[in-house]
């Protein structure tokens, strides 16, 4: 049964960064999610496996109840209830993927699937950019920023493959060398997306890859040579990206906003000023509704009322911290980010008390991936996106299992 569960898990995770953003194929993702839940329950009933419930899941359920309570403040109750349904699905996905990783004693199944999904996005994005002339290609995920996120997490996936024995045990070590071009194309596609956060994220990914690769290299001189080659490689990519007209323009736009004191303007005129306006509006919403906020998923219904600038759109906050603070108040904010704090405690304890050196190195990479996701939350709303939660499940499972091996309470 575990083999069949792994297959459904693989297909489900593969579908999230590929077809879930396509209206015509989203029903396939829903069907895979239903099958995943069903097979998970059957596997639990017919085998020796038991369901482990991490504290992060318990905190998540408490947060959902707070979100439900915040609905009394909502201007549009339907928006809140529809989003709650999505969040319930994400919570169940987190619990299932967490247990699948524990039962397999590694994170290889979702990791394989996610890396393949990232690679499948690359040719689509290149086609959109070079053939269709789309300035900011979005790949299969239909959003340039999400494409950048997928590419950066793809870099971390490649780093983890280099650091683990997954491929070597399978007897297909040659695929470790096939991952080299994937490293380049993931980085390059992240730059083509024009996402500033993805470009910064490539720095996180490059650091993770260098760390992973040098763990296998014994010669000090070879390390020096590799550092020079890979350093030049990533420097070339960064310089190329900054010379790219779109990326250069977007960075200059952000710098000019502060140089010219654009935050004093009464009109939102570019991406940076829009994000500033949304942040100020969100803080004003919180100040007026500090306990439960304005209602889950109701930021867009209130943003024009509280914004200090004209010319903004009725949309989300473009900042996960601001969105949750404004929509669910202080109670929701502290509870939701209590999940992040719990993972940070796991990381701290895992790195301090690690016995298995190979596992310790893996967890350094997972830590870098987690802190990249924390950074990404500053410029995007991700609490209802499945992609970050796939990685949260892998990170939590890895540290949970490590603590169990070391005889610590979870």
N, C-alpha and C positions, 0 to 999 in steps of 0.2 A: 504493500500500500504506500510506503514511503516513496518508492520510485515514481508511482503515479502522481502522488502529491507534489513531488519535485518537478515533474513535467508541467503540471498545471501552474505551479508557482512560476516556473521559468516563462511560460507563455504569457501569464498575467503581467509580470514585471516588464517583459519585452513590449507588451502592448501599450504601457503607460506613456513612454516617451516617443511612441511612434504613431499609433492609430487613435489614441484616446482623444486627440484634438480634432479629429475628423468627424463631423456630425453623422455622416453615412455609416461610419464604422464603429462609432462609440457603443452601439448595442452589442458588438462583439466583446468589448471590454467588460460591459456589464455582465454578459453571459459567463465570461471567464472568471469574473469576481464571484458570481454565484456558485460556479463549479468549484472554485478554490475553497469557499466556505464549506460547501457540502463534503468535499473529499477530506477536508481538514477534520470535520466532525466524525466522519466514518473511520478515518485513520485513528483518531483518538479512542473510539469505541471498540475497534477490532484489534488493537495492538497494545503493546506495553507502554506506549508513549503517554505521558500526562501533560496537561496544559499548565505551563508556568505563566504567572501573571506578574510582570514587573511593576514596580511602584509608579513608573512613568505612565502606565496605562490607567492605573487607579486615579492619578492626578488628572489625567485627560478626561476621564468620566466625570469627575467632580467639576471640571471646567465646563463640560457640556451642560450640566445642570445650571451652572451660573449663566451660561449663554441663554438657556431657556428662561431663566428668571429675568434676564435683561430684555426679553421680548415685551415686557409690560411698558418699556420706554420706546418701543419701536414705532416709527411712523408707518412702516409697511411690514405687517406681521408675516405676510407671505414670503418676503425676502429672508426673514430670520428662519422660518421653518424649513424653507428649501435648502438653506445653507446648513442647517442642523442635520438634515438628512445626509448631505455630503460628508459632514464631519463624522457622523456615526460610521459611515462606510470606511473612512480613513482610519478611525480608531480600530475597527475590526481588522482591517488590512495590516495595521501595525502589529496587532497581537498575533495574527497568523504568521506573518513573515518572521517575527521574533522567535516563535516556537519552531518554525521550519529550520531556522538557523541553528537553534539549540539541538534539535533532533539530529541534524546532519553533523553537528559539532564543528561547523565552519559556516562562512557566509558565501560559499562558492556559487550556490544556485542563483540568488538574486544578483550577485556580482557578475556572473557570466551574462545573464540576461540584460543587465543595464549596459554593460560594455558593448554588447552586440547592438543594442538600440542606439547608443551614441554613434557607433560606426555607420549604421544605416542612415542616420541623419546627415552625414557628411556629404555624400554625392548629391543628395537632394538640394542641400544648401549651395553647393558649388554650381549646380545647374541653374538655380534661381539667380545667382549672382552673375555668372559669366554668360549664360545663354539668354535668360529672360531680362537681365539688366536690373534686377531688383536691388536697390541700394542697401537695404538691410535684410538679407535672407533670413528666413525663419525655419527652414528645414521642414520636417514633418510635424513639429510641435506648433506651427502657425504663429509663433511669437519669437521675435529676435532675442529678447532678454532670456526667455526660457531656453532657447537654443544655446545661448552662452552658458547658462547653468548646466545644461546637459553635457556640453563639451568639457567644462572644467571638472565635473564629477567623472567624466570619461577618463580624464588624465589621472585622477586618483585611482580609478579602477585599474588602469595600466600599471601604475606604481605598485599596487597591491599584488598584481599578478607576478611582477618581477620579484617581489619579496617572499612570496609563499611557494610552497611545493606543489600547488594544485596541478600545474601543467606537467611538471616533472614526473609526478606520480602516474599521470595518465599516459606517459610514454610518448608525448608529443612535444618535446622540448623545443622543437623547431619553431613552434608558434610564438615563443618568447621573442624571436627575431622578427616575426611578422608584426608584432606590436610596435616596433620602431616607427614604421610609416604612420601608424595610427596615432602615435604621440605627436608627430608633426601636424597631421591633418586635424586632430582635435584642437590643437593650439591655433592653427591658422583659421579654422572655421569659427572659433570663438572670437578672433579679431574681426573677421568679416561680418559678424553679427552686429558690430558697432556698439555693443554693450560695454559701457565703461566698467561696470562691476565684473563682467566676464574677463576683461583684459587684466584687471587686478587679480581676479581669480586664477588666471594662468600663472601668475607669480606664486600663488599658493601651490598649484599643481606642479610647477617646475621644482619648487623646493621639496615637495613630497617625492617626486621621481628621482631627484638627485640623491636624496636620503636612501630610497629603496635600492637604487642601483649600486651605490657604494657599499651597501651592506654585504654584497656578494663579491666585491672586488678586494683582493687581498694585497696586491702590490701597491705600495705608496706612490711609486712613479707612475703607474698606470692610472691611479686616482687623479694625479695632477694633470695628466694628459686628458683624461675624460672630463675633468672640471673645465679645462680650457675649451675643449670642443663643445660640450653641452652649454657652457656659459656663453660662448660665441653664438651658438644656435639660438638660444632664447633671447639674447640681446638683439640679434638680427630680426627676430620676430617682433620684438617690442618696437624697434626703430621703424620697421616696415609698417607696423600698425599706426604709429604716431604720424608717419608720413602719409598715411592713407587719408584722403581729404575729409571723409565723413568722420573718422575717429578724431582727427586733429580738430575739426570744427566742434565736435561735441565736448572735447576737453577744454578748448578755448572758451566755449560758451559758458562752462561752469566757472572758470577762472574770472571771466569778465563780469559775471553776476556779482562776485564779491568785490572785485576791483572798482566797479562803477556803482557799488552799493545798490544793486538792483532790488534788494529786499525792501527798499524804501519806495519802490514804484507802486503805483495803484493798479497796474495792469500786468497780468502774467503773459510774458512774451516768448518764453522758451521752456525747454524741459526743466532746467534748474529752478526757474522762477515758479513753475507749476508745482514742483515738489515742495518748494518752500511754502507756497500758499496752502497746499494740502496739510503740511505739518502744523502750521499755525492754526488752521481751521480745526484740526484734530485736537490740539491742545485746548482750544476754546470749548469744544464739545465736552471734553473731559472736565474742564473747570465748571461747566454748567451742570454736568451729570456725573459727579465724581465716583459714585458707588457702583452703579450698574451700566453706565454709559448710555448711548443713544439707541442701543439695540444692535445685536449681531447683524452684520451685513447692511447696516443702515447708514453707513458713512456717506454714500453717494446721495442719500435723500436729504442730508443736512449740510453738505459741504458749501453750497453757495450762500447759505444763511450765515455761516461763520467765517467765510474766507475774507482776508483783508484785501484781496485783489480781484479785479474783474477779468473776464476772459477765461475762466477755468471751466472744466467739464464736470459733469456729475459722474464721478468715478470713485475708485478706491484711493487710499491714502498714499500708495507707492512706498509705504514703509510699514513693515509688519508690526513694529513696536507701537507706532502711532495709531494704526488701524485698530489694534486690539485694545489699547488704552481708551480710545474714543468710543468704541462700540460696546465694550463689556465693562468699562470702568476699572477702578483699582482692584476690585475683587477678581475680575476676569484676568487682568494683566498679571497680577501676582501668581495666580494659579497656573495660567498657561506657561509663563516663563519659569515657573517652578519645575516644569518638565525639563527645561534646558539646564536649570541649576542642578537637578538630580543627575543628569548625564555628566555634567562637569565634575560632580563629586565622584561618580564612577571612574571617570578618566583619571582624576587625581589619585584615587585609591589604587586603581589598576596599575598605573605607572610606578607607584611607590612600592608596591608589594609583589611585583611580577617575578615569577619563578622561571617560566619558559622564555628564553631570550628571543626566540622566533616570534612568539605571541606579543612580546613587548614591542618589537619593531613594527609589527602589524598595527598595533594600537597607536603608535606615534602617527602613522599615516591616517588612521581613522580620526585621531584628534585634530589633525590639520584640516581634514574634510569637514569636521564638525564646526571648527572655528570659521571656515569659509562660509558655511551656511549661516552662522551668526552674523557675519558681515553682510551677506546677501540680504538678510532680513531688513537691513537698514535702508535698502533702496528698492524693495519689492514686498508685496503682500503674499505670503506663502502658507499661511495657516491652513488653507483649504486646497493646497496643491499636493498631489500624491508623491511627486518626485522627492522632495526633501524628506517625507516620512518614510519612504523606502530606505533611505540612508540612515535615518534615525533608528529604524528597526535593526539594521545591520550593526550600527555602532553600539546600541544598547545590548544586543545579544552577545557581541564579542566581549564586552567588558563584564557582562553578567556571567558568562561562562568562565571567564578568567577568574572572577571572584569566587565562583563555586569550586574551581580547581584548587585555589589557594586556601579553601576552607573558611571563607568569610561569608557573613550573612548578607543576603541580598534584599 
